[in-house]
Amino acid sequence: MKPSKIYKENADNCAMLAEGEASKDSPAYKRYRRMEEAWRALAEEQEWLDGEVSPFGTDRAGT
């Protein structure tokens, strides 16, 4: 399995754990959301490193 796919699964797990929290103001909810964002950022960077996405994104200015 590609590392980016594993990272996305980890992000999905963090999102699920965050939704399981009783309050969106709880420290655990906020921690899970930060972890989710970090895993998604890692997945995006890994996709770029693997050459799956352009380093310029899909909306390049001036082209």
Buried (B, 14 or more C-beta within 10 A) or exposed (E): EEEBEBBBEBBEBBBEBBEEBEEEEEEEBBBBBEBBEBBBEBBBEBBBEEEEBEEEEEEEEEE
